[in-house]
Amino acid sequence: MGLTLGIDIGTFESKGVLVDQTGRIVARASRPHEMIVPQAGWAEHRAEEDWWSDFVFITNKLLAEADVKPEEIKAVAASAIGPCMLPLDANGAPLMNAVLYGVDTRASAEIAGLNQAIGPEVILARCGNALTSQSVGPKILWLRDQRPQIWEKTAKIVTSTTYLTWKLTGRHVIDHYTAANFSPLYDIEAQDWCFDLAPICPPEMLPSLMWSGEIAGHVTAEAARATGLAPGTPVTCGTIDAAAEAVSVGVASPGDMMMMYGSTIFIIEIAGQRLKDPRLWHAPWLASGTHAAMAGLATSGTLTHWFRDQFARDLPKDTAFATLTAEAEATPPGARGLICLPYFSGERTPIHDPQARGVFFGLNLTHGRGEMYRAVLEGIASATRHITDTYAEAGSPPARVFAVGGGTRNAPWLRATSDLTGLDQILCRETTGASYGDAYLAALAVGLARPGDIARWNPAERIVKAEAHEAYARHYPIFLQLYQRTRDLMAELA
């Protein structure tokens, strides 16, 4: 029986699974790492230490624990955080830390300059996406203009999955879904790189375009020595972690929406056609002729970690979240009149404001840690409702919502999200997430699985039903107004 290997590199942790062709996980492994924040508004990883080293560690551990021969692994697929910006020299060595996805807001000035030079309407029409902190093009421009000594040595600009695939196969490739985040360097209709809107970089700096499930190459002898994989093992192009996460729970048809509870909330909805709304992101989905509309918050799980580290220092770290969750559940919906704006790293969709700031509003002397933690969870849920309402306003309300990710184990967060959005959430049996989706994509690529088999691999297990609460009906309009009334002050403070 053939096995497939799926590995995902996340913001704070990497995970891997070996899966047989029935969808059974034979072995699983993980490894934590840190997100580097050199200054406010910046977010980085070390490509060699955090991405490739994790991949090598997990692969070797899986092979050892499963006690399988490398030749039994018939295909490999990787996913990783994205879109990222990493310059490589002519030998493929990283020239600096990788600049992460939309949580890194360093290129705000470059976004403003490109919008002025090209025009936001032209960018949206040609690229399918407005320029935001998620866009890679402005970050490449930042590198060129702000780090000229690095730029002079740069031969390739890659994202996280491109780096992993290159280390495995020696080829620089990128899937269309990821490339659509490189605005203004990707033409959404032509589904090709474009360089006429802004001469940011020469064409040879960017990877070759492919579809996510296509075979990009095969494991080289050097990669085999490092990972323990068999030389010649097929490797797919790969994709961003959130896309693989959506695949893992069966998001496939127009109206299907994935809600990923991770370091950030990330949302993908399969759309019947391109959504032309600047508040949302658009990309070709994982195969030709398909569409996806995306959205994401800037801080979600990251914010819960921040809260734990700042306000639960008296608790053992391994049990702190259980205590905080119990304290939040002992507090009624609405956190006794306390509202949190969760914009602790600016905000992505739908407001796209890197200068937005976090707020606790309504504090009084009766509030304690439980109310504050519940307000954090409800603030994230309120920001999520702002996104789902935006999908409805754009003409594409979700038909089915699949919840996935480590945050789904946080019961009050999951419950508040359903209750505030008014959407039921489906949870599937297997919650491993992106690495499991990678293993399925690898199986599809070599014929060990067929389209639609994921429903058999990972069936729905339970549904969180939405319930109405008077406190939420009262608080949500205040949540929206609070940002609008303080936005200018936030910008002045920033």
N, C-alpha and C positions, 0 to 999 in steps of 0.2 A: 504493500500500500504506500502510495507516495505522500510525502509531507511537503508543506510549504512553510516558509519562514516569513513572519511579519514583524518589523521593528519600527517603533515610533519614538522620535526624539521630541519630548515636550519642553515646556518652559522650565519646569523644576524637576522633571523626572523622565527617564527613558524606560520604555517597556518593550518586551518582546515575547512572542509566542511561536511555538511549533504546533501546527494544526494538521490533522489528517483530512482526507477528502470527504469525510462525513461531517466535518466541522468540529470535531472533538479536539479540545486543546490537550496536547500530549505533554507539553512543558511550558512553563512561563517564568520570566525573570524580569527584574527591574533594577534600576540604579538611579539614585538622586544626583542632582547637580544644582548649582546656584545660578540665578540671574544676576548679572553684574549691573549695578546702577552707579556709574561714575559720577553723575551729577543729575539733578532733577530734570526729568524729561528724556533721559537717555536710558536705553536698555540694551544689554549686550550678552553674547555668549562667546566662549572660546571654541572655535570650530574643531580643532584637533582634540582638545582635552574633553570638551563637553559632548560633541557630536560623534566623531569617529571613535574616540576611546570608549564611549558608552556602547556604540554598535559592536565593537570588537569584544568588549567584556560580556555583553549579553549573549552574543552568538556562541562564544566559547562555553558560557555557563549552560545554555540550553542544550548544546550538544552533549555536555558532560552529564547533566541531570537526566536527560531523556535516554541516554545510552543508545544513541542511534548512530549509524554510519553517515558521514557527510554525503555520500552518494544517494541516500534516501531522501534528501531535500531536493525537490524537483524545480523549485523556483523561489526567488527572494523578492520581496517588495518592501520598500521603506517609505515612511512619511516623516515629516518633521514640521516644527513650527514655521510659520511663514506668513507673508513673504519677508525674507531677510535680504540683507545686502552685505556681501563679503567679497573684497578684492583679493585676487590671487596673483602671484607673480608667474613668470613664464614656466616655472617648474611645478606650479600648482600649490605652492606654499601660501598660507594665509598671511596677509600683510598687516592685519590689525584684527581686533575682535570683530565679530559679526554684529552688524546693526540689526536689531530685531524688528518685528512687525509693527503694527500701529501703536503699540505702547511706547515706542520711541518717537518722540516728537521734535527731534533736533532740526528737521528740515523745514520748519514753518516759514522761514524767510524765503527759501527756494520755492515753496509752494506758491507763496504770494507773487513772486517774480514770474514764475511760469504762467500763472493765471493772467497776469497783466500782459505778458508778451503774446500769449496764444489766444486767450479768451476762454472762460469756463464753459461756455456753450459749445465751442469747437471741440474742446477736450472731451466733454461728455458725449458728443455725437460720434467722434472718431474712436475714442478709447472705451466707451461704455461705462466709464467711472469718472466721477469728479476727483480732483486731486485732494487727498487727505493724508493723514499720517500713515495710512496703510500703503500708500503709493511708494514704489521703489525708485521711480525716476528722479524725484527730488532728492532722494538720499544719495543717489549716484552723483547728482550735480553738487550736493554738499561735499562729497568726497573730492571731486575734481577741483572745486574752488577753495575749500577750506583745508585740504590736506594735499597740497601739490606734490610734496616729496613722495607720498605714497602713490599718488596718481601716476607719476612718472614710471613706477615699477609695475603698474597694474596691467596684466594681460587678459584677465577674465574677471567678470562680475558674476557671482553665482548666489543662489539662495541655498537654504539648508539641504533640501533633498538633492539638488544638483551636486553639492559637495559630496554627499554620501555615495551617490551613483558614480561619480567620477572616481572616488577612492576604490570602489568595487570593480569598475569596468574600464576605467581610463577614458570615458566619454563624458563630455559636458552636455547634458540635456536638461530640458525643463518641460513640464506639461503645460498645456494651454490654460488650464484652470489657474495655475500659479502665475503664468506669464501675464494674464490679464490684470494683475496687480502692479505691473511695471509702468503704468501710465506716467507720462504720455508716450511711451515707447512701444505700445502694442495696439494694433488696429483691430477692433472687435469684429468688424464685418469681414475683413480680409483674413482674419485669424493668422496674422503674421506680424513680425516686428515692423515698426515704422520709425523713420528717422527724420521725416520732413517737418514734423511739428516743432521739434527742438533738437539741435545738434548736441545732445548731452554726452554721447559716447560713440565711438566707432562701432559699426555692426559686428566686427569680429570679437568684440568683448563679451557679447551675450551668448548664452548656450543655444544649441539647436532645439527647435520646437518638436514636441511629440505629444501623443495622447497618453494619459496616465497608465493605461493598462498595456501599452505596447512594450515589447522587449527592447530595452535600451542597449544591452550588451551582455557579457558573460563575466563571471568572476575570474579575475586575472590570477596568475601564479602568486604575485606579491600579496594580493588581497586574501588569497586562500591561506597563505602562511600565517597571516595576522588573525584571521577569523576562524579558521578551522573548517571553512566551507570547501567543497570540492571545486577545483578549477573547472571552468566551463559552465558552472551553474547559471541558468538564465536569471537576469535581473531586470525588473520592470523599470519604467521611467520614474515612477513614484509620484507623490503629490503632497499637498499640505495636510497636516494632521487632521484638521477639521473635516476635510473631504473624506478621508479614510474612516473617520469616526462615523460620519453619516452612512457610509456604505455598510458599516458593521451592524447597523440596526435596520437595514432594509429601506432606507430613504432612496426612492427610485422614480416615483411617478409625480407628475405635476400636482402641486398642492401638498406633497409630503414635506414636512419641516423637521429638521434636527435642531434640538436645543442642547448644546454641549455645556455642561457644568464643569469648568476647569479653572485655570488661573484667570481666565476671562470667560464670560459667557460668549459663545460664538454660535451663530444661527445660519443655517443653510436651508433654503427652500428650493425645490425643483420647480422651475417655471415653464409654462408652455411656450413662452416667447420671452424675448428680451424685455426686462423692466427698465424703463428709462426714467429713473428717479435718482437725483443726485444724493439723496439721503442714504441710499442703499448701494452696495457694491454688486457688480455683475461680472459673470465670467461664463465662458463655455463650460459645461459640465464635463464629465470624464470621458465622453465619447463624442464624435462628430454629430452635429445636429441637435445637441441637448443644451439646456440653459439652466443657470442657477443664479439666485439672488441671495446675497449674503449680508450679514450685519454682525456687529460685535461690540461689546462693552470693553472698556480699557482696564477696569479692575473688578474682579469678582472673587474668585478663590484667593487671589492675591490680597484682597482687602480683608478677608477672613483671617488669613495668616498674619497680616499686620495687626489686626485687632487682638489676636491671641498673644502675639509677641509683646504688645504694649500693655494690655489690660489683664492678662492672665499669667503674669510672671510668677505668681505664687503657686501655680499649679504645675505638676509634672507634665512635661511637654507631650508625652505619649497619651495622656488622658485629658489634656486641656480641652480639646474640642468636644469630648463627651460631656464634660461639665458645663461648658458654655451652651451646648445644645439643650441640656436639661434646664438651664436657667432661662433660655429663650422660650422654651416650650411652657414654662411656668408663667410666662407673661402673655396677656391676651393680644389678639391681633390689633395692630395699631400702636403697640409698644407704649401704651398709656400716654398718647399724645406726642410721641417723639418721632421725628422724620429725619432720615439721613439722605443726603445727596452723595452718591458713591463715586464722585469724580476725583478720586485721589491721585490719578495720573492723567488728568484731563479726561476727555471722553471722545469716543469714536462715534458710531452711529447712535441715534440719527442726528445729533447736534454737531458733530465734527468740530469740537472746540478744545484744542490742546491747552487752553488757558483756564478751562473750567476747574473748579476746586471742590474738595470735599467739605460737607457741612453737616453738623448735627444741629437741628433746629427744634426748639421747644423744650430744651432741657430745664428741669427744675430740681429742687433738692430731694424729691422723692424718687428720682430715677437712679437706678443702679446698673451694674454691669449687664444683667440679664436684659433689661430694656434697651440698653445701647446695642447689644449684640443682635437682638431681634430687629432693631431699627436698621442695622447694617444689612441684614438679610432681606428685609422688606424694601430697603432702598435699592438693592440690586434687582429685586423682583419688579419694582416700579419702573426702573430703567429698562428692564426687559419688556414690560408692557408698552413702554414708549416705542420700542422697536416693532412689536407685533401690531400695534395700531398703525404704524407707518406702512407695514406690508398691506394692511387692509386699505389704507388711503391710496396706495399705489395700484390698487386693483387686484391684489393677489393675497387674499386672506388665507391662512393655512387651513387645509382640510384635515390633516392628521399631524400631530406633534409627537415626535419620539425624543424622550429625554435620555441622555447618556452622559457618562463622565463621573469622576470621583465625587463631585458635589451632589450627585443624586442620593448619596448616603446621608446627606444632611437633611433630615426630615422636615424641619421648619422652613428651610430654604425652598425645598421642592414644593411643599404645600403652599407657601406664600406666592410662589410663581404661578401655580395653577389658579389660585384664588384671585390674584390681582389681574392676570391676563384674561381670565374667564375661559381658559383653554384646558381641556383634559390632556394629560400627558401619558403616553404609552412607554412602559419600561420593558425591555426585552430581557431574556434569561441571562445572556452573557453581557456583562458590563465592562469587559476589558477595554473596549473602545478601539482606537485607531489601529493598534497593532493587529487586532483581530480582523479589521477591515482590510489591512494590508495583506494578511495571509489569504483572505478570500480573493482579492484582486490578483495575487500571484497564482492562485489556483485557476482562476478564469483564464489567465494569460497562457497557461500551458495545457488547458483542457481538462483539468482535474475537477472543475466545477462548471456549471452552466448558469447563464443569467437567470435570476430568480431563486437560485438555490439558497440564498442567504436567509430567506424566510424559513427554510427547513433547518439550516444551521443554527439560527438564532431566533426562535419564535417569541412572540409577545408573551409576557408573564403576568403583568398587572397594569392597572390604569389608575392614575391619580385624578380623581374627579374634582372639577372646579366647584367651589362654594362661594357664595356672596357674603360679604361682611360689611356692615354699616361703616365701620372705621375706615376700611379701604375706600369706600365710595366717597367719604369725606376727605381723606388724606391725599388721594391721588391728584386731584386738581391743585391742591396746595403744593405738592411735589413739583408739578410742572411750573407753576407760577413762581416758586421759590428760585428756580434757576433763572427764569426770565428776569426777575426783579433784581437778582444779584450778579448777573452776567457781566455787566460793565464794571462793577466793583471787583469781581474776580480778575478781570483783565488788568485793571489798575494795580491790583495787588501783585499780580504776576510780573 
